[in-house]
Amino acid sequence: MAGLYIYQEKLTPELAARLSEICPFGALKADGARLSVEAGCRMCRLCVKKSGGVIIEQKDERPEIDKNEWRGIAVLADYSHGRLHPVTLELLGKARELAKVTGHPVYAVLMGQDTAQAAKTVAAGGADKVLVYDSPELAEFAVEPYADAFADFIRKVKPSSVLVGATNLGRSLAPRVAARFHTGLTADCTALEMKENTDLVQIRPAFGGNVMAQIITPNHRPQFCTVRYKIFSACECPPEPGEIVPMTMPEAVKPYGIEIQRVTAMPAEVDISEADVLVAAGRGVKSEEDMALAAKLAELLGGQLACSRPMVEAGIFDAKHQIGLSGRTVKPKLLITLGISGAVQFAAGIQGAECVVAVNSDPNAPIFDAAHYSVVGDLSKVLPELVGKIEAAVREEAGHVS
């Protein structure tokens, strides 16, 4: 850890008092001709700049990691209750793209019970080698045995980068395993790039979405990141499936403190991430009549109703209908936005949409930068006309069919 070093022999009572007043956090304490650093120090380094050399920054020497010992890009195959989450194939597609830069192999680690079919799907989806931990201990997700198996995989394979889906399983597991290897983890990445020296550039929004931060982990391996569903695309399957390698569960690091006695399935919920057609309502949808028309539009198109963040905050929609960085990332074939301004957070959640139709009264609304078709007008006038024309088209098509 970096810290501050004070040349006490250069201090006088007057200088110590003056330097103690410089710190905006009150972390420098003067005691006569001595100065000490308190726990409130935030390492802003203002005192270093203002002290004239009396206070200096002392940096720890960090041993250089041998990056050649860490080779390959690994993907966590998200498998639960007999289902392989589609984010796995998306991450494999991105992993193959990144691996082209370094020429490294792509690995996948699969944990669970009765995983034979899932292992074949992962092997055919882009992994050069699938390491499978199939055990009764992994029949239901429990973070301790899963973390032991995941850590065992990393110790034996030593991948340079590890990509994890930002699912409930992935978000529970990735931080625990990253902590075991004393390495960093970047959550909810929206883009990934690879340097030739195997440093993974992990890109994600910061400061409320106003900045796209590029994060690297240059002196620690492996490099962990989580990625949301629908951010990347699955790759074209390689001509030959990868090798499937059975693995043995390691001995428990310590006795497991959790025993799963029963699993109760939750009722199926609406998942807008899976929808091909979405109609998204924003704060511009102000009346009950307009909301009813928005719902009718979604029904006519065989789609689902979604919303922007202000509609959730107003209590009009449940959070599971929200699109954006703090909601769901979507990739529909058709997205119609109604009265949504299109802030950065929302735009980041729809970047995978094939066709975006935006309706807004403000011609300068940011949503129009992301839209393929733009309608500038009063929503209360545009929406009834739009619904009417689609109704007429549906009736006409039904007439032809009959």
CORJOCOR-V604612 format. One record per residue. N is the residue number from 1. RES is the residue in one small letter. PHI is phi as a letter, one per 20 degrees, with the letter a starting at -180 (* if undefined). Layout:
n->N res->RES phi->PHI
n->N res->RES phi->PHI
This chain:
n->1 res->m phi->*
n->2 res->a phi->f
n->3 res->g phi->b
n->4 res->l phi->d
n->5 res->y phi->d
n->6 res->i phi->d
n->7 res->y phi->f
n->8 res->q phi->f
n->9 res->e phi->f
n->10 res->k phi->e
n->11 res->l phi->e
n->12 res->t phi->c
n->13 res->p phi->g
n->14 res->e phi->f
n->15 res->l phi->f
n->16 res->a phi->f
n->17 res->a phi->f
n->18 res->r phi->f
n->19 res->l phi->f
n->20 res->s phi->f
n->21 res->e phi->e
n->22 res->i phi->f
n->23 res->c phi->f
n->24 res->p phi->f
n->25 res->f phi->d
n->26 res->g phi->m
n->27 res->a phi->e
n->28 res->l phi->d
n->29 res->k phi->d
n->30 res->a phi->e
n->31 res->d phi->c
n->32 res->g phi->m
n->33 res->a phi->e
n->34 res->r phi->c
n->35 res->l phi->c
n->36 res->s phi->c
n->37 res->v phi->d
n->38 res->e phi->e
n->39 res->a phi->f
n->40 res->g phi->f
n->41 res->c phi->f
n->42 res->r phi->d
n->43 res->m phi->l
n->44 res->c phi->f
n->45 res->r phi->m
n->46 res->l phi->f
n->47 res->c phi->f
n->48 res->v phi->f
n->49 res->k phi->f
n->50 res->k phi->e
n->51 res->s phi->e
n->52 res->g phi->m
n->53 res->g phi->n
n->54 res->v phi->f
n->55 res->i phi->d
n->56 res->i phi->c
n->57 res->e phi->e
n->58 res->q phi->d
n->59 res->k phi->d
n->60 res->d phi->f
n->61 res->e phi->f
n->62 res->r phi->d
n->63 res->p phi->f
n->64 res->e phi->f
n->65 res->i phi->e
n->66 res->d phi->e
n->67 res->k phi->f
n->68 res->n phi->f
n->69 res->e phi->f
n->70 res->w phi->d
n->71 res->r phi->c
n->72 res->g phi->o
n->73 res->i phi->d
n->74 res->a phi->d
n->75 res->v phi->c
n->76 res->l phi->f
n->77 res->a phi->f
n->78 res->d phi->e
n->79 res->y phi->c
n->80 res->s phi->b
n->81 res->h phi->l
n->82 res->g phi->m
n->83 res->r phi->c
n->84 res->l phi->e
n->85 res->h phi->f
n->86 res->p phi->g
n->87 res->v phi->f
n->88 res->t phi->f
n->89 res->l phi->f
n->90 res->e phi->f
n->91 res->l phi->f
n->92 res->l phi->f
n->93 res->g phi->f
n->94 res->k phi->f
n->95 res->a phi->f
n->96 res->r phi->f
n->97 res->e phi->f
n->98 res->l phi->f
n->99 res->a phi->f
n->100 res->k phi->f
n->101 res->v phi->f
n->102 res->t phi->d
n->103 res->g phi->m
n->104 res->h phi->e
n->105 res->p phi->f
n->106 res->v phi->d
n->107 res->y phi->d
n->108 res->a phi->c
n->109 res->v phi->d
n->110 res->l phi->d
n->111 res->m phi->c
n->112 res->g phi->q
n->113 res->q phi->c
n->114 res->d phi->l
n->115 res->t phi->d
n->116 res->a phi->g
n->117 res->q phi->f
n->118 res->a phi->f
n->119 res->a phi->f
n->120 res->k phi->f
n->121 res->t phi->f
n->122 res->v phi->f
n->123 res->a phi->f
n->124 res->a phi->e
n->125 res->g phi->e
n->126 res->g phi->p
n->127 res->a phi->e
n->128 res->d phi->f
n->129 res->k phi->b
n->130 res->v phi->d
n->131 res->l phi->e
n->132 res->v phi->d
n->133 res->y phi->d
n->134 res->d phi->d
n->135 res->s phi->b
n->136 res->p phi->g
n->137 res->e phi->f
n->138 res->l phi->d
n->139 res->a phi->f
n->140 res->e phi->c
n->141 res->f phi->f
n->142 res->a phi->c
n->143 res->v phi->f
n->144 res->e phi->f
n->145 res->p phi->f
n->146 res->y phi->f
n->147 res->a phi->f
n->148 res->d phi->f
n->149 res->a phi->f
n->150 res->f phi->f
n->151 res->a phi->f
n->152 res->d phi->f
n->153 res->f phi->g
n->154 res->i phi->f
n->155 res->r phi->f
n->156 res->k phi->e
n->157 res->v phi->e
n->158 res->k phi->l
n->159 res->p phi->f
n->160 res->s phi->f
n->161 res->s phi->c
n->162 res->v phi->c
n->163 res->l phi->d
n->164 res->v phi->c
n->165 res->g phi->f
n->166 res->a phi->e
n->167 res->t phi->e
n->168 res->n phi->g
n->169 res->l phi->f
n->170 res->g phi->f
n->171 res->r phi->f
n->172 res->s phi->f
n->173 res->l phi->e
n->174 res->a phi->g
n->175 res->p phi->f
n->176 res->r phi->f
n->177 res->v phi->f
n->178 res->a phi->g
n->179 res->a phi->f
n->180 res->r phi->f
n->181 res->f phi->d
n->182 res->h phi->l
n->183 res->t phi->c
n->184 res->g phi->e
n->185 res->l phi->b
n->186 res->t phi->d
n->187 res->a phi->e
n->188 res->d phi->l
n->189 res->c phi->f
n->190 res->t phi->d
n->191 res->a phi->b
n->192 res->l phi->c
n->193 res->e phi->c
n->194 res->m phi->c
n->195 res->k phi->e
n->196 res->e phi->f
n->197 res->n phi->e
n->198 res->t phi->m
n->199 res->d phi->f
n->200 res->l phi->e
n->201 res->v phi->e
n->202 res->q phi->d
n->203 res->i phi->d
n->204 res->r phi->b
n->205 res->p phi->f
n->206 res->a phi->c
n->207 res->f phi->l
n->208 res->g phi->m
n->209 res->g phi->n
n->210 res->n phi->e
n->211 res->v phi->c
n->212 res->m phi->e
n->213 res->a phi->e
n->214 res->q phi->d
n->215 res->i phi->d
n->216 res->i phi->c
n->217 res->t phi->c
n->218 res->p phi->f
n->219 res->n phi->c
n->220 res->h phi->c
n->221 res->r phi->c
n->222 res->p phi->f
n->223 res->q phi->e
n->224 res->f phi->d
n->225 res->c phi->b
n->226 res->t phi->d
n->227 res->v phi->c
n->228 res->r phi->f
n->229 res->y phi->f
n->230 res->k phi->m
n->231 res->i phi->e
n->232 res->f phi->d
n->233 res->s phi->d
n->234 res->a phi->f
n->235 res->c phi->e
n->236 res->e phi->f
n->237 res->c phi->f
n->238 res->p phi->f
n->239 res->p phi->f
n->240 res->e phi->c
n->241 res->p phi->f
n->242 res->g phi->f
n->243 res->e phi->f
n->244 res->i phi->d
n->245 res->v phi->d
n->246 res->p phi->f
n->247 res->m phi->c
n->248 res->t phi->d
n->249 res->m phi->g
n->250 res->p phi->f
n->251 res->e phi->f
n->252 res->a phi->f
n->253 res->v phi->g
n->254 res->k phi->b
n->255 res->p phi->g
n->256 res->y phi->f
n->257 res->g phi->e
n->258 res->i phi->c
n->259 res->e phi->c
n->260 res->i phi->e
n->261 res->q phi->e
n->262 res->r phi->b
n->263 res->v phi->c
n->264 res->t phi->d
n->265 res->a phi->f
n->266 res->m phi->e
n->267 res->p phi->g
n->268 res->a phi->f
n->269 res->e phi->d
n->270 res->v phi->f
n->271 res->d phi->c
n->272 res->i phi->f
n->273 res->s phi->f
n->274 res->e phi->e
n->275 res->a phi->f
n->276 res->d phi->e
n->277 res->v phi->c
n->278 res->l phi->c
n->279 res->v phi->d
n->280 res->a phi->d
n->281 res->a phi->d
n->282 res->g phi->d
n->283 res->r phi->f
n->284 res->g phi->f
n->285 res->v phi->e
n->286 res->k phi->d
n->287 res->s phi->d
n->288 res->e phi->f
n->289 res->e phi->f
n->290 res->d phi->f
n->291 res->m phi->f
n->292 res->a phi->f
n->293 res->l phi->f
n->294 res->a phi->f
n->295 res->a phi->f
n->296 res->k phi->f
n->297 res->l phi->f
n->298 res->a phi->f
n->299 res->e phi->f
n->300 res->l phi->f
n->301 res->l phi->e
n->302 res->g phi->m
n->303 res->g phi->d
n->304 res->q phi->c
n->305 res->l phi->e
n->306 res->a phi->c
n->307 res->c phi->b
n->308 res->s phi->e
n->309 res->r phi->f
n->310 res->p phi->g
n->311 res->m phi->f
n->312 res->v phi->f
n->313 res->e phi->f
n->314 res->a phi->e
n->315 res->g phi->n
n->316 res->i phi->e
n->317 res->f phi->c
n->318 res->d phi->f
n->319 res->a phi->f
n->320 res->k phi->f
n->321 res->h phi->e
n->322 res->q phi->e
n->323 res->i phi->d
n->324 res->g phi->p
n->325 res->l phi->f
n->326 res->s phi->e
n->327 res->g phi->c
n->328 res->r phi->d
n->329 res->t phi->e
n->330 res->v phi->c
n->331 res->k phi->b
n->332 res->p phi->f
n->333 res->k phi->f
n->334 res->l phi->c
n->335 res->l phi->c
n->336 res->i phi->d
n->337 res->t phi->d
n->338 res->l phi->d
n->339 res->g phi->m
n->340 res->i phi->d
n->341 res->s phi->f
n->342 res->g phi->n
n->343 res->a phi->f
n->344 res->v phi->g
n->345 res->q phi->f
n->346 res->f phi->f
n->347 res->a phi->f
n->348 res->a phi->f
n->349 res->g phi->e
n->350 res->i phi->d
n->351 res->q phi->f
n->352 res->g phi->e
n->353 res->a phi->f
n->354 res->e phi->f
n->355 res->c phi->b
n->356 res->v phi->d
n->357 res->v phi->d
n->358 res->a phi->d
n->359 res->v phi->c
n->360 res->n phi->b
n->361 res->s phi->e
n->362 res->d phi->e
n->363 res->p phi->f
n->364 res->n phi->d
n->365 res->a phi->f
n->366 res->p phi->g
n->367 res->i phi->f
n->368 res->f phi->f
n->369 res->d phi->f
n->370 res->a phi->e
n->371 res->a phi->e
n->372 res->h phi->e
n->373 res->y phi->c
n->374 res->s phi->c
n->375 res->v phi->c
n->376 res->v phi->e
n->377 res->g phi->r
n->378 res->d phi->f
n->379 res->l phi->g
n->380 res->s phi->f
n->381 res->k phi->d
n->382 res->v phi->f
n->383 res->l phi->f
n->384 res->p phi->f
n->385 res->e phi->f
n->386 res->l phi->f
n->387 res->v phi->f
n->388 res->g phi->f
n->389 res->k phi->f
n->390 res->i phi->f
n->391 res->e phi->g
n->392 res->a phi->f
n->393 res->a phi->f
n->394 res->v phi->f
n->395 res->r phi->f
n->396 res->e phi->f
n->397 res->e phi->f
n->398 res->a phi->f
n->399 res->g phi->f
n->400 res->h phi->f
n->401 res->v phi->f
n->402 res->s phi->f
